[in-house]
């Protein structure tokens, strides 16, 4: 089969970009799990921004005491709201025609190219999220350091992940722990828990799909959660822990094909202006990033604890972590 060139494709940038974003969202295990929620309102905020930051509104939980009913006028309070800052993450990737040769050789080269690019973005989004988690859950200086249970320095098997240690991690949320519903771990941790016969498999009555669970938490396995010096980080997360959206700030070109006459090289560029923001936490650094050329943060900036600040009660942020080891024998 003849290989289609990028120049041959009926490339409509807006349509192509929408399809890439749609497929990226559909493929994201984090979005499907409910840990990340998308909102058209966030997209509108990005579209109305200058491309660096948006102000995200939030509402505090209802509080106050109840009143005893009398004939007197009933006093009412206001629902307390607040605002936090979210950085607009401006990311770009270019592919030469040779990078996309497999996709271009199929019956639907445009669709196959979009599929290949969306697969790539799913992986990058997960790395962004892991960078944010690293920053906000730094056990020493993170704004959610109270949500970290570090047993990795324990003696022998006390350093291993266990039912007790996981429940202790859940308890960092206090009486709000019921908001946690998913546990994200490295595949080696998952296999270790299988060996310990602590993974349960249940069949969903509606879909007939078998789901793996640990302590009744749904499981997300991701080898992007890399161990450091033999210590793993496993996360307990709740529904809606992160907000996510894509937008198009003024003057932003999401996708384009460029041909260099000098080098006879054709390239496809795909850009994104997005937010991936932990709910209830505000971005504090408004410039001066690790790379002075950057006007929006890179992953290394997202992983820096001082750049984040919780702006609601920590119990309202369903994000916790346990730092641990696996397979350490007793008495080691």
PyMOL commands that set and color helices and strands:
alter all, ss='L'
color gray80, all
select helices_A, chain A and resi 6-8+13-27+29-33+40-47+97-104+109-136+145-147+156-159+163-179+187-195+299-302+305-307+314-316
alter helices_A, ss='H'
color red, helices_A
select strands_A, chain A and resi 36-38+53-59+81-87+89-96+148-150+180-185+200-203+210-214+217-221+232-238+242-247+255-260+265-278+281-283+308-310+319-324
alter strands_A, ss='S'
color yellow, strands_A
deselect
rebuild
show_as cartoon
